[in-house]
Amino acid sequence: MGVKDSRFIAVWASAEKRARVWCWLCITSSSFLGMSLMATIRAHSRPREVIRIGCDGIPEVVRIEEPAYSDPSEREIRAFAGEFAEKVMRRDSYSVRQDFLWAARRMAPELQTRFKQEARGTATKRGALEAIESLAQRTQVEPSGLETKISKETYPWRAEVKGVRQIVGREGAAAEPFELRLELVRASRNELIEGLLVWQMAMVDGELVAPVLTAPKEASR
Protein backbone atom coordinates (compact mmCIF):
# COMPACT_ATOMS: atom_id res chain seq x y z
CA MET A 1 0.00 0.00 0.00
CA GLY A 2 1.42 3.36 -1.05
CA VAL A 3 1.70 6.48 1.04
CA LYS A 4 -1.14 8.15 -0.84
CA ASP A 5 -3.47 5.23 -0.03
CA SER A 6 -2.76 5.33 3.77
CA ARG A 7 -5.82 6.32 5.86
CA PHE A 8 -3.59 7.84 8.53
CA ILE A 9 -1.99 10.18 6.05
CA ALA A 10 -5.33 10.96 4.48
CA VAL A 11 -6.87 12.05 7.82
CA TRP A 12 -4.01 14.35 8.74
CA ALA A 13 -3.70 15.73 5.22
CA SER A 14 -6.94 17.63 5.60
CA ALA A 15 -7.08 20.65 7.92
CA GLU A 16 -10.80 20.23 8.39
CA LYS A 17 -10.43 16.64 9.48
CA ARG A 18 -7.60 17.56 11.91
CA ALA A 19 -9.81 20.24 13.45
CA ARG A 20 -12.65 17.75 13.83
CA VAL A 21 -10.37 15.29 15.62
CA TRP A 22 -9.05 17.93 18.01
CA CYS A 23 -12.60 19.11 18.71
CA TRP A 24 -13.71 15.63 19.76
CA LEU A 25 -10.60 15.19 21.90
CA CYS A 26 -11.31 18.52 23.62
CA ILE A 27 -14.95 17.58 24.27
CA THR A 28 -13.97 14.18 25.68
CA SER A 29 -11.29 15.67 27.96
CA SER A 30 -13.70 18.36 29.20
CA SER A 31 -16.32 15.71 29.97
CA PHE A 32 -13.86 13.69 32.05
CA LEU A 33 -12.64 16.81 33.86
CA GLY A 34 -16.23 17.86 34.63
CA MET A 35 -17.11 14.44 36.04
CA SER A 36 -13.93 14.45 38.14
CA LEU A 37 -14.77 17.91 39.52
CA MET A 38 -18.33 16.84 40.41
CA ALA A 39 -17.05 13.72 42.18
CA THR A 40 -14.54 15.81 44.17
CA ILE A 41 -17.22 18.32 45.24
CA ARG A 42 -19.55 15.54 46.34
CA ALA A 43 -16.77 13.83 48.29
CA HIS A 44 -15.88 17.03 50.17
CA SER A 45 -19.49 18.06 50.81
CA ARG A 46 -20.64 14.86 52.52
CA PRO A 47 -19.80 14.18 56.20
CA ARG A 48 -16.47 12.46 56.66
CA GLU A 49 -15.62 10.18 59.53
CA VAL A 50 -12.15 9.57 60.92
CA ILE A 51 -10.73 7.38 63.65
CA ARG A 52 -9.37 9.58 66.44
CA ILE A 53 -7.21 8.12 69.20
CA GLY A 54 -7.52 10.19 72.38
CA CYS A 55 -5.00 10.64 75.17
CA ASP A 56 -6.51 7.58 76.85
CA GLY A 57 -5.40 5.44 73.93
CA ILE A 58 -8.92 4.34 72.94
CA PRO A 59 -9.85 4.81 69.23
CA GLU A 60 -13.15 6.53 68.48
CA VAL A 61 -14.99 7.21 65.21
CA VAL A 62 -16.04 10.87 64.92
CA ARG A 63 -17.09 13.22 62.15
CA ILE A 64 -14.63 15.92 61.21
CA GLU A 65 -17.15 18.76 61.15
CA GLU A 66 -18.59 17.91 64.57
CA PRO A 67 -17.44 19.87 67.66
CA ALA A 68 -16.73 16.48 69.24
CA TYR A 69 -13.77 16.12 66.88
CA SER A 70 -11.76 18.74 68.79
CA ASP A 71 -13.53 18.61 72.15
CA PRO A 72 -12.23 16.00 74.59
CA SER A 73 -14.53 13.06 75.15
CA GLU A 74 -15.65 11.89 78.59
CA ARG A 75 -13.05 9.13 78.49
CA GLU A 76 -10.32 11.68 77.81
CA ILE A 77 -11.55 13.94 80.61
CA ARG A 78 -11.65 10.97 82.98
CA ALA A 79 -8.10 9.95 82.06
CA PHE A 80 -6.83 13.53 82.36
CA ALA A 81 -8.49 14.13 85.74
CA GLY A 82 -7.16 10.86 87.12
CA GLU A 83 -3.58 11.55 86.05
CA PHE A 84 -3.73 15.14 87.29
CA ALA A 85 -5.03 14.04 90.69
CA GLU A 86 -2.32 11.40 90.92
CA LYS A 87 0.45 13.94 90.26
CA VAL A 88 -0.89 16.59 92.63
CA MET A 89 -1.94 14.34 95.50
CA ARG A 90 0.96 11.87 95.51
CA ARG A 91 3.34 14.35 97.21
CA ASP A 92 6.31 12.01 97.10
CA SER A 93 9.37 13.67 98.68
CA TYR A 94 11.61 12.55 95.82
CA SER A 95 9.41 13.30 92.81
CA VAL A 96 7.26 16.20 94.03
CA ARG A 97 9.07 18.78 91.90
CA GLN A 98 8.53 16.81 88.69
CA ASP A 99 4.92 16.07 89.65
CA PHE A 100 4.11 19.69 90.46
CA LEU A 101 5.81 20.90 87.27
CA TRP A 102 3.72 18.48 85.18
CA ALA A 103 0.55 19.67 86.91
CA ALA A 104 1.42 23.38 86.60
CA ARG A 105 1.78 23.09 82.83
CA ARG A 106 -1.83 21.92 82.66
CA MET A 107 -3.33 24.78 84.65
CA ALA A 108 -4.88 28.05 83.54
CA PRO A 109 -2.42 30.97 83.83
CA GLU A 110 -4.03 32.49 86.94
CA LEU A 111 -4.15 29.16 88.75
CA GLN A 112 -0.64 28.29 87.62
CA THR A 113 0.75 31.51 89.13
CA ARG A 114 -0.97 30.92 92.44
CA PHE A 115 0.06 27.27 92.50
CA LYS A 116 3.74 28.11 91.91
CA GLN A 117 3.67 30.73 94.65
CA GLU A 118 2.24 28.23 97.13
CA ALA A 119 4.79 25.61 96.09
CA ARG A 120 7.82 27.89 96.35
CA GLY A 121 6.75 29.79 99.45
CA THR A 122 7.97 33.20 100.57
CA ALA A 123 10.60 34.61 102.88
CA THR A 124 8.22 34.27 105.82
CA LYS A 125 6.30 31.15 104.82
CA ARG A 126 7.72 27.78 103.91
CA GLY A 127 6.50 26.49 100.56
CA ALA A 128 4.86 23.16 99.87
CA LEU A 129 7.93 21.83 98.05
CA GLU A 130 10.21 22.36 101.02
CA ALA A 131 7.66 20.94 103.46
CA ILE A 132 7.10 17.77 101.41
CA GLU A 133 10.79 17.18 100.70
CA SER A 134 11.67 17.57 104.37
CA LEU A 135 9.52 14.51 105.18
CA ALA A 136 11.90 12.29 103.16
CA GLN A 137 9.22 9.67 102.53
CA ARG A 138 7.97 7.71 99.57
CA THR A 139 4.27 7.95 98.84
CA GLN A 140 2.07 6.62 96.09
CA VAL A 141 -1.44 6.90 94.68
CA GLU A 142 -2.70 3.77 92.98
CA PRO A 143 -4.31 4.81 89.64
CA SER A 144 -6.54 1.73 89.58
CA GLY A 145 -8.04 2.76 92.93
CA LEU A 146 -9.17 6.19 91.76
CA GLU A 147 -12.90 6.90 91.55
CA THR A 148 -13.61 9.62 89.01
CA LYS A 149 -16.93 11.33 88.27
CA ILE A 150 -17.32 13.59 85.23
CA SER A 151 -20.00 16.18 84.46
CA LYS A 152 -20.24 17.99 81.10
CA GLU A 153 -23.66 19.50 81.80
CA THR A 154 -22.18 22.93 82.55
CA TYR A 155 -19.06 24.74 81.43
CA PRO A 156 -16.39 24.67 82.81
CA TRP A 157 -16.66 20.90 82.96
CA ARG A 158 -16.41 19.35 86.40
CA ALA A 159 -14.48 16.33 87.63
CA GLU A 160 -14.38 14.78 91.08
CA VAL A 161 -11.59 12.33 91.90
CA LYS A 162 -11.48 10.20 95.04
CA GLY A 163 -8.49 8.07 95.99
CA VAL A 164 -6.04 7.02 98.68
CA ARG A 165 -2.46 8.16 99.25
CA GLN A 166 -0.20 5.55 100.84
CA ILE A 167 3.20 5.89 102.50
CA VAL A 168 5.60 3.30 101.10
CA GLY A 169 8.04 1.36 103.30
CA ARG A 170 6.63 2.42 106.65
CA GLU A 171 4.85 -0.22 108.68
CA GLY A 172 1.66 0.78 110.39
CA ALA A 173 1.26 3.96 108.31
CA ALA A 174 -2.40 4.65 107.72
CA ALA A 175 -3.65 5.34 104.21
CA GLU A 176 -4.86 8.89 103.64
CA PRO A 177 -8.05 9.21 101.59
CA PHE A 178 -8.51 12.35 99.51
CA GLU A 179 -11.13 13.97 97.30
CA LEU A 180 -10.11 16.46 94.63
CA ARG A 181 -12.57 18.60 92.69
CA LEU A 182 -11.56 20.11 89.36
CA GLU A 183 -13.04 22.56 86.89
CA LEU A 184 -11.74 22.02 83.36
CA VAL A 185 -11.76 24.19 80.24
CA ARG A 186 -10.79 23.69 76.61
CA ALA A 187 -7.23 24.15 75.44
CA SER A 188 -5.54 24.04 72.05
CA ARG A 189 -4.38 20.55 71.16
CA ASN A 190 -1.39 22.16 69.47
CA GLU A 191 -0.19 23.17 72.93
CA LEU A 192 -1.54 20.28 75.02
CA ILE A 193 -2.43 16.98 73.41
CA GLU A 194 -5.12 16.42 76.04
CA GLY A 195 -6.98 19.56 74.94
CA LEU A 196 -7.73 20.47 78.58
CA LEU A 197 -6.65 22.95 81.26
CA VAL A 198 -7.50 22.99 84.96
CA TRP A 199 -9.38 26.21 85.70
CA GLN A 200 -9.95 25.64 89.41
CA MET A 201 -9.20 22.92 91.90
CA ALA A 202 -10.12 22.32 95.51
CA MET A 203 -9.60 19.52 97.98
CA VAL A 204 -12.49 18.50 100.20
CA ASP A 205 -11.65 18.72 103.93
CA GLY A 206 -8.17 19.95 103.22
CA GLU A 207 -6.06 22.80 101.94
CA LEU A 208 -5.14 23.16 98.33
CA VAL A 209 -4.81 25.96 95.83
CA ALA A 210 -8.31 27.14 94.92
CA PRO A 211 -8.33 30.77 93.73
CA VAL A 212 -11.70 32.36 93.12
CA LEU A 213 -11.79 33.05 89.40
CA THR A 214 -14.55 34.13 87.06
CA ALA A 215 -15.76 31.10 85.16
CA PRO A 216 -15.07 31.33 81.43
CA LYS A 217 -17.97 31.38 79.03
CA GLU A 218 -18.38 28.60 76.54
CA ALA A 219 -17.52 29.78 73.06
CA SER A 220 -20.48 29.94 70.71
CA ARG A 221 -20.37 27.56 67.80
C-alpha positions in Angstrom: 0.0 0.0 0.0 1.4 3.4 -1.0 1.7 6.5 1.0 -1.1 8.1 -0.8 -3.5 5.2 0.0 -2.8 5.3 3.8 -5.8 6.3 5.9 -3.6 7.8 8.5 -2.0 10.2 6.1 -5.3 11.0 4.5 -6.9 12.1 7.8 -4.0 14.4 8.7 -3.7 15.7 5.2 -6.9 17.6 5.6 -7.1 20.7 7.9 -10.8 20.2 8.4 -10.4 16.6 9.5 -7.6 17.6 11.9 -9.8 20.2 13.5 -12.6 17.7 13.8 -10.4 15.3 15.6 -9.1 17.9 18.0 -12.6 19.1 18.7 -13.7 15.6 19.8 -10.6 15.2 21.9 -11.3 18.5 23.6 -14.9 17.6 24.3 -14.0 14.2 25.7 -11.3 15.7 28.0 -13.7 18.4 29.2 -16.3 15.7 30.0 -13.9 13.7 32.0 -12.6 16.8 33.9 -16.2 17.9 34.6 -17.1 14.4 36.0 -13.9 14.5 38.1 -14.8 17.9 39.5 -18.3 16.8 40.4 -17.1 13.7 42.2 -14.5 15.8 44.2 -17.2 18.3 45.2 -19.6 15.5 46.3 -16.8 13.8 48.3 -15.9 17.0 50.2 -19.5 18.1 50.8 -20.6 14.9 52.5 -19.8 14.2 56.2 -16.5 12.5 56.7 -15.6 10.2 59.5 -12.2 9.6 60.9 -10.7 7.4 63.6 -9.4 9.6 66.4 -7.2 8.1 69.2 -7.5 10.2 72.4 -5.0 10.6 75.2 -6.5 7.6 76.9 -5.4 5.4 73.9 -8.9 4.3 72.9 -9.8 4.8 69.2 -13.2 6.5 68.5 -15.0 7.2 65.2 -16.0 10.9 64.9 -17.1 13.2 62.1 -14.6 15.9 61.2 -17.2 18.8 61.2 -18.6 17.9 64.6 -17.4 19.9 67.7 -16.7 16.5 69.2 -13.8 16.1 66.9 -11.8 18.7 68.8 -13.5 18.6 72.1 -12.2 16.0 74.6 -14.5 13.1 75.2 -15.7 11.9 78.6 -13.0 9.1 78.5 -10.3 11.7 77.8 -11.6 13.9 80.6 -11.7 11.0 83.0 -8.1 10.0 82.1 -6.8 13.5 82.4 -8.5 14.1 85.7 -7.2 10.9 87.1 -3.6 11.5 86.0 -3.7 15.1 87.3 -5.0 14.0 90.7 -2.3 11.4 90.9 0.5 13.9 90.3 -0.9 16.6 92.6 -1.9 14.3 95.5 1.0 11.9 95.5 3.3 14.4 97.2 6.3 12.0 97.1 9.4 13.7 98.7 11.6 12.5 95.8 9.4 13.3 92.8 7.3 16.2 94.0 9.1 18.8 91.9 8.5 16.8 88.7 4.9 16.1 89.7 4.1 19.7 90.5 5.8 20.9 87.3 3.7 18.5 85.2 0.6 19.7 86.9 1.4 23.4 86.6 1.8 23.1 82.8 -1.8 21.9 82.7 -3.3 24.8 84.7 -4.9 28.1 83.5 -2.4 31.0 83.8 -4.0 32.5 86.9 -4.2 29.2 88.8 -0.6 28.3 87.6 0.8 31.5 89.1 -1.0 30.9 92.4 0.1 27.3 92.5 3.7 28.1 91.9 3.7 30.7 94.7 2.2 28.2 97.1 4.8 25.6 96.1 7.8 27.9 96.3 6.7 29.8 99.4 8.0 33.2 100.6 10.6 34.6 102.9 8.2 34.3 105.8 6.3 31.2 104.8 7.7 27.8 103.9 6.5 26.5 100.6 4.9 23.2 99.9 7.9 21.8 98.1 10.2 22.4 101.0 7.7 20.9 103.5 7.1 17.8 101.4 10.8 17.2 100.7 11.7 17.6 104.4 9.5 14.5 105.2 11.9 12.3 103.2 9.2 9.7 102.5 8.0 7.7 99.6 4.3 8.0 98.8 2.1 6.6 96.1 -1.4 6.9 94.7 -2.7 3.8 93.0 -4.3 4.8 89.6 -6.5 1.7 89.6 -8.0 2.8 92.9 -9.2 6.2 91.8 -12.9 6.9 91.5 -13.6 9.6 89.0 -16.9 11.3 88.3 -17.3 13.6 85.2 -20.0 16.2 84.5 -20.2 18.0 81.1 -23.7 19.5 81.8 -22.2 22.9 82.6 -19.1 24.7 81.4 -16.4 24.7 82.8 -16.7 20.9 83.0 -16.4 19.3 86.4 -14.5 16.3 87.6 -14.4 14.8 91.1 -11.6 12.3 91.9 -11.5 10.2 95.0 -8.5 8.1 96.0 -6.0 7.0 98.7 -2.5 8.2 99.3 -0.2 5.5 100.8 3.2 5.9 102.5 5.6 3.3 101.1 8.0 1.4 103.3 6.6 2.4 106.7 4.8 -0.2 108.7 1.7 0.8 110.4 1.3 4.0 108.3 -2.4 4.6 107.7 -3.7 5.3 104.2 -4.9 8.9 103.6 -8.1 9.2 101.6 -8.5 12.4 99.5 -11.1 14.0 97.3 -10.1 16.5 94.6 -12.6 18.6 92.7 -11.6 20.1 89.4 -13.0 22.6 86.9 -11.7 22.0 83.4 -11.8 24.2 80.2 -10.8 23.7 76.6 -7.2 24.1 75.4 -5.5 24.0 72.0 -4.4 20.5 71.2 -1.4 22.2 69.5 -0.2 23.2 72.9 -1.5 20.3 75.0 -2.4 17.0 73.4 -5.1 16.4 76.0 -7.0 19.6 74.9 -7.7 20.5 78.6 -6.7 22.9 81.3 -7.5 23.0 85.0 -9.4 26.2 85.7 -10.0 25.6 89.4 -9.2 22.9 91.9 -10.1 22.3 95.5 -9.6 19.5 98.0 -12.5 18.5 100.2 -11.6 18.7 103.9 -8.2 19.9 103.2 -6.1 22.8 101.9 -5.1 23.2 98.3 -4.8 26.0 95.8 -8.3 27.1 94.9 -8.3 30.8 93.7 -11.7 32.4 93.1 -11.8 33.0 89.4 -14.6 34.1 87.1 -15.8 31.1 85.2 -15.1 31.3 81.4 -18.0 31.4 79.0 -18.4 28.6 76.5 -17.5 29.8 73.1 -20.5 29.9 70.7 -20.4 27.6 67.8 
